[in-house]
Amino acid sequence: MSPLTRRTLYLSVALLVWTVGNAMAQLPSNNLEGTWRMISQERVYPDSTVDTSEEWGANYKILNSTHFAWGRETKDGEEVLAGGGRYEYHPDRNIYVEHIEYHSSPGFQDVSLRFEARVEGNRWIHVGDVGSYKLREVWERVDPKEAEQETENASPVGAGN
């Protein structure tokens, strides 16, 4: 084998190892990682269920391998709530726990919420106790290609100036 061929082979193998290693580093460590859009929310009290899905406008949760960030606004845009912190996910036991480190409502700071959780296709369903009621939420995974398309179709900031 000529020195040029050997160098090319070594370079190709090194590039392949580097590419596979970087690709693996980008893979989610669990199936909750990503961006989620809320599609329904209910407060379940002992004697009734209240659907609060229609009270809110945009409502997203973003998770990486260790932390979550969440934000939503009222339909009229007058109020925005946000929070985030660390989370645990135990898919083998269907348990999701949020350790809220910051929240726009001070009563939720330094609170941990435990949910029974499962992922079915592109839907994440969880139910957990929040004070005097159970919170039942259904989230839908945001398709990155659709989000990219929405961004491309949006007007750029400062357009028309």
CYANA upper distance limits for C-alpha pairs under 8 A (distance plus 0.5 A):
  1 MET  CA      5 THR  CA      6.79
  1 MET  CA      6 ARG  CA      6.84
  2 SER  CA      6 ARG  CA      6.65
  3 PRO  CA      7 ARG  CA      6.54
  4 LEU  CA      8 THR  CA      6.59
  5 THR  CA      9 LEU  CA      6.59
  6 ARG  CA     10 TYR  CA      6.64
  7 ARG  CA     11 LEU  CA      6.47
  8 THR  CA     12 SER  CA      6.51
  9 LEU  CA     13 VAL  CA      6.68
 10 TYR  CA     14 ALA  CA      6.55
 11 LEU  CA     15 LEU  CA      6.52
 12 SER  CA     16 LEU  CA      6.60
 13 VAL  CA     17 VAL  CA      6.66
 14 ALA  CA     18 TRP  CA      6.57
 15 LEU  CA     19 THR  CA      6.46
 16 LEU  CA     20 VAL  CA      6.57
 17 VAL  CA     21 GLY  CA      6.45
 18 TRP  CA     22 ASN  CA      6.61
 19 THR  CA     23 ALA  CA      6.55
 20 VAL  CA     24 MET  CA      6.54
 21 GLY  CA     25 ALA  CA      6.77
 22 ASN  CA     26 GLN  CA      7.04
 23 ALA  CA     27 LEU  CA      7.19
 28 PRO  CA     33 GLU  CA      6.34
 28 PRO  CA     64 ASN  CA      8.19
 28 PRO  CA     65 SER  CA      7.36
 29 SER  CA     33 GLU  CA      7.79
 29 SER  CA     65 SER  CA      6.37
 30 ASN  CA     65 SER  CA      7.61
 30 ASN  CA     89 TYR  CA      8.44
 31 ASN  CA    119 VAL  CA      8.23
 32 LEU  CA     63 LEU  CA      7.26
 32 LEU  CA    119 VAL  CA      8.37
 32 LEU  CA    124 TRP  CA      8.40
 33 GLU  CA     62 ILE  CA      7.88
 33 GLU  CA     63 LEU  CA      5.34
 33 GLU  CA     64 ASN  CA      5.53
 33 GLU  CA     65 SER  CA      6.78
 34 GLY  CA     62 ILE  CA      6.20
 34 GLY  CA     63 LEU  CA      5.84
 34 GLY  CA     64 ASN  CA      6.95
 34 GLY  CA    141 ARG  CA      7.77
 34 GLY  CA    142 VAL  CA      8.24
 35 THR  CA     60 TYR  CA      7.53
 35 THR  CA     61 LYS  CA      6.40
 35 THR  CA     62 ILE  CA      4.92
 35 THR  CA     63 LEU  CA      7.02
 35 THR  CA    141 ARG  CA      6.48
 35 THR  CA    142 VAL  CA      6.00
 36 TRP  CA     60 TYR  CA      6.05
 36 TRP  CA     61 LYS  CA      5.66
 36 TRP  CA     62 ILE  CA      6.71
 36 TRP  CA    139 TRP  CA      6.27
 36 TRP  CA    140 GLU  CA      5.87
 36 TRP  CA    141 ARG  CA      4.94
 36 TRP  CA    142 VAL  CA      5.86
 37 ARG  CA     58 ALA  CA      8.33
 37 ARG  CA     59 ASN  CA      6.38
 37 ARG  CA     60 TYR  CA      5.13
 37 ARG  CA     61 LYS  CA      7.10
 37 ARG  CA    139 TRP  CA      5.90
 37 ARG  CA    140 GLU  CA      5.74
 37 ARG  CA    141 ARG  CA      6.85
 37 ARG  CA    142 VAL  CA      6.85
 38 MET  CA     59 ASN  CA      6.14
 38 MET  CA     60 TYR  CA      6.72
 38 MET  CA     61 LYS  CA      8.42
 38 MET  CA    137 GLU  CA      7.78
 38 MET  CA    138 VAL  CA      6.53
 38 MET  CA    139 TRP  CA      4.75
 38 MET  CA    140 GLU  CA      6.71
 39 ILE  CA     53 SER  CA      7.64
 39 ILE  CA    137 GLU  CA      8.29
 39 ILE  CA    138 VAL  CA      6.23
 39 ILE  CA    139 TRP  CA      5.99
 39 ILE  CA    140 GLU  CA      7.02
 40 SER  CA     51 ASP  CA      8.31
 40 SER  CA     52 THR  CA      8.12
 40 SER  CA     53 SER  CA      5.44
 40 SER  CA    137 GLU  CA      6.17
 40 SER  CA    138 VAL  CA      5.69
 40 SER  CA    139 TRP  CA      7.62
 41 GLN  CA     51 ASP  CA      6.62
 41 GLN  CA     52 THR  CA      6.06
 41 GLN  CA     53 SER  CA      5.43
 41 GLN  CA    135 LEU  CA      7.68
 41 GLN  CA    136 ARG  CA      6.15
 41 GLN  CA    137 GLU  CA      4.94
 41 GLN  CA    138 VAL  CA      7.02
 42 GLU  CA     49 THR  CA      7.11
 42 GLU  CA     50 VAL  CA      6.02
 42 GLU  CA     51 ASP  CA      4.91
 42 GLU  CA     52 THR  CA      6.07
 42 GLU  CA     53 SER  CA      7.45
 42 GLU  CA    135 LEU  CA      6.43
 42 GLU  CA    136 ARG  CA      5.60
 42 GLU  CA    137 GLU  CA      6.98
 43 ARG  CA     49 THR  CA      6.20
 43 ARG  CA     50 VAL  CA      5.66
 43 ARG  CA     51 ASP  CA      7.00
 43 ARG  CA     52 THR  CA      7.71
 43 ARG  CA    133 TYR  CA      6.57
 43 ARG  CA    134 LYS  CA      6.22
 43 ARG  CA    135 LEU  CA      5.39
 43 ARG  CA    136 ARG  CA      6.87
 44 VAL  CA     48 SER  CA      6.72
 44 VAL  CA     49 THR  CA      4.92
 44 VAL  CA     50 VAL  CA      6.95
 44 VAL  CA    133 TYR  CA      5.94
 44 VAL  CA    134 LYS  CA      5.41
 44 VAL  CA    135 LEU  CA      6.78
 44 VAL  CA    136 ARG  CA      7.73
 45 TYR  CA     49 THR  CA      6.33
 45 TYR  CA     50 VAL  CA      8.47
 45 TYR  CA    132 SER  CA      7.56
 45 TYR  CA    133 TYR  CA      5.31
 45 TYR  CA    134 LYS  CA      7.06
 46 PRO  CA    133 TYR  CA      7.93
 52 THR  CA     56 TRP  CA      8.18
 55 GLU  CA     74 THR  CA      7.08
 55 GLU  CA     75 LYS  CA      7.24
 56 TRP  CA     72 ARG  CA      7.62
 56 TRP  CA     73 GLU  CA      6.50
 56 TRP  CA     74 THR  CA      4.96
 56 TRP  CA     75 LYS  CA      5.61
 57 GLY  CA     72 ARG  CA      7.30
 57 GLY  CA     73 GLU  CA      5.95
 57 GLY  CA     74 THR  CA      5.60
 57 GLY  CA     75 LYS  CA      4.70
 57 GLY  CA     76 ASP  CA      8.16
 57 GLY  CA     77 GLY  CA      8.11
 58 ALA  CA     72 ARG  CA      5.87
 58 ALA  CA     73 GLU  CA      6.30
 58 ALA  CA     74 THR  CA      8.13
 58 ALA  CA     75 LYS  CA      8.11
 59 ASN  CA     70 TRP  CA      8.12
 59 ASN  CA     71 GLY  CA      6.32
 59 ASN  CA     72 ARG  CA      4.57
 59 ASN  CA     73 GLU  CA      7.21
 60 TYR  CA     70 TRP  CA      6.26
 60 TYR  CA     71 GLY  CA      6.14
 60 TYR  CA     72 ARG  CA      6.87
 61 LYS  CA     68 PHE  CA      7.35
 61 LYS  CA     69 ALA  CA      6.22
 61 LYS  CA     70 TRP  CA      4.79
 61 LYS  CA     71 GLY  CA      7.12
 62 ILE  CA     68 PHE  CA      6.02
 62 ILE  CA     69 ALA  CA      5.82
 62 ILE  CA     70 TRP  CA      6.85
 63 LEU  CA     67 HIS  CA      6.29
 63 LEU  CA     68 PHE  CA      4.84
 63 LEU  CA     69 ALA  CA      7.11
 64 ASN  CA     68 PHE  CA      7.02
 66 THR  CA     86 ARG  CA      6.33
 66 THR  CA     87 TYR  CA      6.63
 66 THR  CA     88 GLU  CA      7.99
 67 HIS  CA     84 GLY  CA      7.81
 67 HIS  CA     85 GLY  CA      6.01
 67 HIS  CA     86 ARG  CA      4.76
 67 HIS  CA     87 TYR  CA      6.15
 68 PHE  CA     84 GLY  CA      5.82
 68 PHE  CA     85 GLY  CA      6.15
 68 PHE  CA     86 ARG  CA      6.66
 68 PHE  CA     87 TYR  CA      7.14
 69 ALA  CA     82 ALA  CA      8.06
 69 ALA  CA     83 GLY  CA      6.43
 69 ALA  CA     84 GLY  CA      4.71
 69 ALA  CA     85 GLY  CA      7.22
 70 TRP  CA     82 ALA  CA      5.95
 70 TRP  CA     83 GLY  CA      5.80
 70 TRP  CA     84 GLY  CA      6.37
 71 GLY  CA     80 VAL  CA      7.67
 71 GLY  CA     81 LEU  CA      6.13
 71 GLY  CA     82 ALA  CA      4.66
 71 GLY  CA     83 GLY  CA      7.03
 72 ARG  CA     80 VAL  CA      6.19
 72 ARG  CA     81 LEU  CA      5.93
 72 ARG  CA     82 ALA  CA      6.98
 73 GLU  CA     77 GLY  CA      6.19
 73 GLU  CA     78 GLU  CA      7.87
 73 GLU  CA     79 GLU  CA      6.01
 73 GLU  CA     80 VAL  CA      4.70
 73 GLU  CA     81 LEU  CA      6.71
 74 THR  CA     78 GLU  CA      6.69
 74 THR  CA     79 GLU  CA      5.92
 74 THR  CA     80 VAL  CA      7.06
 81 LEU  CA    103 HIS  CA      8.10
 81 LEU  CA    104 SER  CA      6.12
 81 LEU  CA    105 SER  CA      8.00
 82 ALA  CA    103 HIS  CA      6.18
 82 ALA  CA    104 SER  CA      5.98
 83 GLY  CA    100 ILE  CA      7.47
 83 GLY  CA    101 GLU  CA      8.09
 83 GLY  CA    102 TYR  CA      5.79
 83 GLY  CA    103 HIS  CA      4.44
 83 GLY  CA    104 SER  CA      6.78
 84 GLY  CA     99 HIS  CA      8.46
 84 GLY  CA    100 ILE  CA      6.02
 84 GLY  CA    101 GLU  CA      6.53
 84 GLY  CA    102 TYR  CA      6.11
 84 GLY  CA    103 HIS  CA      7.06
 85 GLY  CA     98 GLU  CA      7.63
 85 GLY  CA     99 HIS  CA      6.23
 85 GLY  CA    100 ILE  CA      5.24
 85 GLY  CA    101 GLU  CA      5.10
 85 GLY  CA    102 TYR  CA      7.01
 86 ARG  CA     98 GLU  CA      6.75
 86 ARG  CA     99 HIS  CA      5.69
 86 ARG  CA    100 ILE  CA      7.21
 86 ARG  CA    101 GLU  CA      7.78
 87 TYR  CA     96 TYR  CA      7.77
 87 TYR  CA     97 VAL  CA      6.02
 87 TYR  CA     98 GLU  CA      5.01
 87 TYR  CA     99 HIS  CA      6.16
 88 GLU  CA     95 ILE  CA      8.45
 88 GLU  CA     96 TYR  CA      6.22
 88 GLU  CA     97 VAL  CA      5.62
 88 GLU  CA     98 GLU  CA      7.15
 89 TYR  CA     94 ASN  CA      8.33
 89 TYR  CA     95 ILE  CA      6.39
 89 TYR  CA     96 TYR  CA      5.03
 89 TYR  CA     97 VAL  CA      7.01
 90 HIS  CA     94 ASN  CA      6.39
 90 HIS  CA     95 ILE  CA      5.55
 90 HIS  CA     96 TYR  CA      6.82
 91 PRO  CA     95 ILE  CA      6.76
 91 PRO  CA     96 TYR  CA      8.40
 91 PRO  CA    117 ALA  CA      8.23
 91 PRO  CA    118 ARG  CA      7.65
 94 ASN  CA    116 GLU  CA      6.05
 94 ASN  CA    117 ALA  CA      5.40
 94 ASN  CA    118 ARG  CA      6.20
 95 ILE  CA    114 ARG  CA      7.61
 95 ILE  CA    115 PHE  CA      6.33
 95 ILE  CA    116 GLU  CA      5.42
 95 ILE  CA    117 ALA  CA      5.93
 95 ILE  CA    118 ARG  CA      8.47
 96 TYR  CA    114 ARG  CA      6.47
 96 TYR  CA    115 PHE  CA      5.65
 96 TYR  CA    116 GLU  CA      6.84
 96 TYR  CA    117 ALA  CA      6.36
 96 TYR  CA    126 HIS  CA      8.41
 97 VAL  CA    112 SER  CA      7.18
 97 VAL  CA    113 LEU  CA      6.04
 97 VAL  CA    114 ARG  CA      4.89
 97 VAL  CA    115 PHE  CA      6.58
 98 GLU  CA    112 SER  CA      5.90
 98 GLU  CA    113 LEU  CA      5.73
 98 GLU  CA    114 ARG  CA      7.09
 99 HIS  CA    110 ASP  CA      7.33
 99 HIS  CA    111 VAL  CA      6.55
 99 HIS  CA    112 SER  CA      4.86
 99 HIS  CA    113 LEU  CA      7.21
100 ILE  CA    108 PHE  CA      7.37
100 ILE  CA    109 GLN  CA      6.20
100 ILE  CA    110 ASP  CA      5.90
100 ILE  CA    111 VAL  CA      5.90
100 ILE  CA    112 SER  CA      6.46
100 ILE  CA    113 LEU  CA      8.41
101 GLU  CA    109 GLN  CA      6.04
101 GLU  CA    110 ASP  CA      5.72
101 GLU  CA    111 VAL  CA      7.99
102 TYR  CA    106 PRO  CA      8.48
102 TYR  CA    108 PHE  CA      8.18
102 TYR  CA    109 GLN  CA      5.67
102 TYR  CA    110 ASP  CA      7.70
103 HIS  CA    108 PHE  CA      6.57
103 HIS  CA    109 GLN  CA      6.02
105 SER  CA    109 GLN  CA      7.89
113 LEU  CA    128 GLY  CA      7.65
113 LEU  CA    129 ASP  CA      7.77
113 LEU  CA    130 VAL  CA      7.64
114 ARG  CA    128 GLY  CA      6.29
114 ARG  CA    129 ASP  CA      7.65
115 PHE  CA    126 HIS  CA      6.23
115 PHE  CA    127 VAL  CA      5.62
115 PHE  CA    128 GLY  CA      4.66
115 PHE  CA    129 ASP  CA      7.83
116 GLU  CA    126 HIS  CA      5.89
116 GLU  CA    127 VAL  CA      5.82
116 GLU  CA    128 GLY  CA      6.75
117 ALA  CA    124 TRP  CA      7.65
117 ALA  CA    125 ILE  CA      6.15
117 ALA  CA    126 HIS  CA      4.70
117 ALA  CA    127 VAL  CA      7.15
118 ARG  CA    124 TRP  CA      6.37
118 ARG  CA    125 ILE  CA      6.05
118 ARG  CA    126 HIS  CA      7.05
119 VAL  CA    123 ARG  CA      6.14
119 VAL  CA    124 TRP  CA      4.92
119 VAL  CA    125 ILE  CA      6.84
120 GLU  CA    124 TRP  CA      6.87
120 GLU  CA    125 ILE  CA      8.36
122 ASN  CA    140 GLU  CA      6.23
122 ASN  CA    141 ARG  CA      5.78
123 ARG  CA    138 VAL  CA      7.22
123 ARG  CA    139 TRP  CA      6.13
123 ARG  CA    140 GLU  CA      5.14
123 ARG  CA    141 ARG  CA      6.86
124 TRP  CA    138 VAL  CA      6.20
124 TRP  CA    139 TRP  CA      5.54
124 TRP  CA    140 GLU  CA      6.82
124 TRP  CA    141 ARG  CA      8.23
125 ILE  CA    136 ARG  CA      7.98
125 ILE  CA    137 GLU  CA      6.33
125 ILE  CA    138 VAL  CA      5.05
125 ILE  CA    139 TRP  CA      6.91
126 HIS  CA    135 LEU  CA      8.47
126 HIS  CA    136 ARG  CA      6.36
126 HIS  CA    137 GLU  CA      6.05
126 HIS  CA    138 VAL  CA      7.17
127 VAL  CA    134 LYS  CA      6.99
127 VAL  CA    135 LEU  CA      5.95
127 VAL  CA    136 ARG  CA      4.88
127 VAL  CA    137 GLU  CA      7.00
128 GLY  CA    134 LYS  CA      5.75
128 GLY  CA    135 LEU  CA      5.90
128 GLY  CA    136 ARG  CA      7.31
129 ASP  CA    133 TYR  CA      6.42
129 ASP  CA    134 LYS  CA      4.85
129 ASP  CA    135 LEU  CA      6.68
130 VAL  CA    134 LYS  CA      6.25
130 VAL  CA    135 LEU  CA      6.84
142 VAL  CA    146 GLU  CA      8.07
142 VAL  CA    147 ALA  CA      7.55
143 ASP  CA    147 ALA  CA      6.77
144 PRO  CA    148 GLU  CA      6.57
145 LYS  CA    149 GLN  CA      6.66
146 GLU  CA    150 GLU  CA      6.68
147 ALA  CA    151 THR  CA      6.73
148 GLU  CA    152 GLU  CA      6.71
149 GLN  CA    153 ASN  CA      6.70
150 GLU  CA    154 ALA  CA      6.69
155 SER  CA    159 ALA  CA      7.09
